[in-house]
Amino acid sequence: MKLIATLSASLILTACTTLDETVDSAPSTTIESARAVSDVVDCINSAWVLQATVQSSAIPGGQRLYTKDPGRIGPAHVAEIVQNGKGSIVRYWENTHQNAHEFEDPVMGCTRG
């Protein structure tokens, strides 16, 4: 009976570990479907950002599309990522010395389903 309990606990632990690794390795910057575009756009545009960019390998040369003010990233920009299936959304904050600090994927909550 003790052996069965040990095996059961081991299987449960293995299953949980595997699930955690799967979740952790999922790309947080990928927008999974086109239906999410408007939600992502709304989420980004409602965020307090000084400058936001959308970067996608669907854009020639992988260039970034910039917006200087909140509310300027539109569905066409996000669609670049959706159509290609990969890309990232990047936000910038500026400190008091006007130096831009780049944080990769701080809008993870906007892009994760």
Residue frames relative to the residue before (quaternion, step in Angstrom):
aa qw qx qy qz dx dy dz
M 1.0000 0.0000 0.0000 0.0000 0.00 0.00 0.00
K 0.6402 0.5252 -0.3190 0.4610 3.56 1.04 -0.84
L 0.6291 0.5430 -0.3232 0.4528 3.58 1.06 -0.78
I 0.6433 0.5169 -0.3133 0.4699 3.58 0.99 -0.84
A 0.6525 0.5090 -0.3108 0.4675 3.59 0.94 -0.87
T 0.6544 0.5107 -0.3088 0.4644 3.58 0.97 -0.84
L 0.6603 0.4999 -0.3023 0.4720 3.58 0.95 -0.87
S 0.6394 0.5243 -0.3239 0.4597 3.58 0.97 -0.84
A 0.6624 0.4992 -0.3022 0.4699 3.56 0.90 -0.93
S 0.6478 0.5262 -0.3121 0.4540 3.57 1.01 -0.83
L 0.6589 0.5044 -0.3039 0.4681 3.58 0.97 -0.85
I 0.6442 0.5114 -0.3218 0.4689 3.57 0.97 -0.84
L 0.6553 0.5120 -0.3079 0.4622 3.58 0.91 -0.90
T 0.6492 0.5118 -0.3133 0.4674 3.59 0.96 -0.85
A 0.6526 0.5160 -0.3126 0.4584 3.58 0.93 -0.88
C 0.6683 0.4958 -0.3020 0.4651 3.58 0.92 -0.87
T 0.6460 0.5187 -0.3197 0.4598 3.57 0.95 -0.85
T 0.6513 0.5143 -0.3106 0.4635 3.57 0.95 -0.88
L 0.6466 0.5176 -0.3126 0.4651 3.57 0.97 -0.87
D 0.6513 0.5166 -0.3139 0.4586 3.59 0.92 -0.91
E 0.6658 0.5011 -0.3080 0.4591 3.58 0.90 -0.88
T 0.6301 0.5316 -0.3312 0.4589 3.57 1.04 -0.76
V 0.6687 0.4928 -0.2958 0.4717 3.56 0.92 -0.93
D 0.6781 0.5069 -0.2952 0.4427 3.57 0.89 -0.95
S 0.7185 0.4504 -0.2641 0.4596 3.59 1.00 -0.73
A 0.4801 0.6642 -0.4465 0.3590 3.60 1.26 -0.14
P 0.4486 -0.6940 0.4827 0.2900 3.62 -0.84 0.89
S 0.3196 -0.7935 0.4885 0.1718 3.56 -0.47 1.18
T 0.6848 0.5036 -0.2925 0.4381 3.59 1.16 -0.41
T 0.5619 0.5978 -0.4008 0.4078 3.58 1.22 -0.02
I 0.2680 -0.7283 0.6079 0.1682 3.53 -0.93 0.92
E 0.3861 -0.7995 0.4179 0.1926 3.53 -0.44 1.25
S 0.8353 0.0170 0.0241 0.5490 3.61 0.91 -0.74
A 0.6380 -0.5612 0.3787 0.3669 3.52 -1.23 0.55
R 0.5935 0.5874 -0.3799 0.3980 3.60 1.07 -0.58
A 0.6427 0.5361 -0.3195 0.4444 3.57 1.21 -0.43
V 0.4444 0.7362 -0.4410 0.2570 3.59 1.23 -0.33
S 0.7152 0.4532 -0.2874 0.4477 3.59 0.65 -1.03
D 0.6308 0.5278 -0.3375 0.4579 3.59 1.04 -0.71
V 0.6541 0.5057 -0.3102 0.4692 3.56 0.99 -0.84
V 0.6387 0.5232 -0.3226 0.4628 3.58 0.95 -0.88
D 0.6597 0.5024 -0.3074 0.4668 3.59 0.89 -0.92
C 0.6542 0.5264 -0.3080 0.4472 3.54 0.95 -0.89
I 0.6724 0.4868 -0.2938 0.4739 3.57 0.90 -0.94
N 0.7175 0.4765 -0.2623 0.4351 3.55 0.81 -1.02
S 0.6640 0.4799 -0.3172 0.4777 3.58 1.17 -0.40
A 0.5562 0.6278 -0.3804 0.3897 3.56 1.28 -0.27
W 0.4738 -0.6511 0.5065 0.3084 3.55 -1.20 0.53
V 0.2120 0.7751 -0.5635 0.1918 3.55 -0.04 1.28
L 0.3751 -0.6931 0.5646 0.2453 3.53 -1.13 0.69
Q 0.7790 -0.0484 0.0434 0.6236 3.52 1.08 -0.70
A 0.0322 -0.7900 0.6121 0.0108 3.54 -0.94 0.83
T 0.1176 -0.7838 0.6033 0.0881 3.53 -1.14 0.52
V 0.2010 -0.7069 0.6540 0.1794 3.48 -1.31 0.41
Q 0.0825 -0.7941 0.6020 0.0149 3.55 -0.77 1.04
S 0.0945 0.7997 -0.5867 0.0856 3.56 -0.86 0.89
S 0.4553 -0.6697 0.5065 0.2961 3.53 -1.05 0.71
A 0.5160 0.6136 -0.4244 0.4209 3.60 1.27 -0.02
I 0.6224 0.5051 -0.3331 0.4965 3.56 1.24 -0.42
P 0.5617 -0.6276 0.4052 0.3557 3.62 -0.81 0.93
G 0.8324 0.1502 -0.1402 0.5147 3.55 -0.83 1.00
G 0.4732 -0.6875 0.4340 0.3392 3.58 1.26 0.08
Q 0.2889 0.7931 -0.4987 0.1972 3.57 1.19 0.43
R 0.4448 -0.6882 0.5114 0.2591 3.52 -1.25 0.42
L 0.3031 -0.6971 0.6157 0.2074 3.51 -1.21 0.63
Y 0.1954 -0.8271 0.5220 0.0725 3.55 -0.61 1.12
T 0.0349 -0.7444 0.6626 0.0750 3.50 -1.27 0.44
K 0.3374 -0.7740 0.5036 0.1830 3.56 -0.81 0.95
D 0.7787 0.2678 -0.1426 0.5492 3.57 1.16 -0.46
P 0.5786 -0.5613 0.4427 0.3927 3.57 -1.14 0.53
G 0.7598 0.3846 -0.2706 0.4490 3.57 -1.09 0.62
R 0.6226 0.5884 -0.3301 0.3966 3.59 1.24 0.03
I 0.5904 0.5347 -0.3969 0.4560 3.62 1.19 -0.15
G 0.1371 -0.8324 0.5359 0.0338 3.54 -0.70 1.09
P 0.7506 -0.4113 0.2815 0.4338 3.55 -1.33 0.10
A 0.6139 0.5588 -0.3613 0.4248 3.61 1.02 -0.69
H 0.6442 0.5175 -0.3232 0.4611 3.58 1.01 -0.77
V 0.6900 0.4665 -0.2786 0.4782 3.54 0.86 -0.98
A 0.6061 0.5751 -0.3483 0.4249 3.58 1.08 -0.72
E 0.5458 0.6017 -0.4011 0.4232 3.60 1.14 -0.52
I 0.6797 0.4690 -0.2813 0.4889 3.55 1.00 -0.83
V 0.6487 0.5369 -0.3194 0.4347 3.56 0.93 -0.91
Q 0.6836 0.5005 -0.2917 0.4440 3.57 0.87 -0.97
N 0.7257 0.4215 -0.2375 0.4892 3.55 1.01 -0.77
G 0.4177 -0.7385 0.4393 0.2951 3.56 1.22 -0.40
K 0.7887 0.1565 -0.1344 0.5792 3.57 1.22 0.09
G 0.3191 0.7076 -0.5795 0.2483 3.51 -1.23 0.41
S 0.2678 -0.7694 0.5492 0.1863 3.55 -1.17 -0.07
I 0.2783 -0.7056 0.6216 0.1957 3.47 -1.26 0.49
V 0.1110 -0.8151 0.5686 -0.0086 3.52 -0.73 1.12
R 0.1441 -0.7759 0.6055 0.1032 3.56 -1.03 0.74
Y 0.2003 -0.7636 0.6042 0.1079 3.50 -1.20 0.62
W 0.0897 -0.7354 0.6628 0.1087 3.51 -1.21 0.56
E 0.2552 -0.7454 0.5877 0.1839 3.57 -1.11 0.57
N 0.3374 -0.7337 0.5473 0.2196 3.53 -0.95 0.83
T 0.7472 -0.4239 0.2675 0.4364 3.58 -1.28 0.03
H 0.6736 0.4699 -0.2984 0.4863 3.59 1.21 -0.35
Q 0.5052 -0.6870 0.3900 0.3473 3.57 1.29 0.31
N 0.4577 0.6417 -0.4829 0.3813 3.57 1.12 0.58
A 0.3642 -0.7425 0.5185 0.2172 3.56 -0.75 1.00
H 0.1546 -0.7556 0.6311 0.0830 3.52 -0.98 0.92
E 0.2012 -0.7978 0.5614 0.0889 3.55 -0.67 1.08
F 0.0712 -0.7773 0.6250 0.0123 3.53 -0.89 1.01
E 0.3293 -0.7506 0.5357 0.2030 3.57 -0.55 1.11
D 0.8943 0.0107 -0.0304 0.4463 3.51 -1.02 0.95
P 0.2670 0.7500 -0.5723 0.1966 3.64 0.71 0.86
V 0.6477 0.4684 -0.3361 0.4981 3.60 1.23 -0.09
M 0.1252 0.8321 -0.5237 0.1329 3.53 1.15 0.71
G 0.6473 0.5351 -0.3183 0.4397 3.57 1.00 -0.79
C 0.6321 0.5243 -0.3373 0.4601 3.58 1.17 -0.47
T 0.7675 0.3983 -0.1974 0.4618 3.56 1.00 -0.77
R 0.6383 0.5214 -0.3372 0.4550 3.57 1.18 -0.35
G 0.4956 -0.7239 0.4140 0.2428 3.56 -0.84 1.01
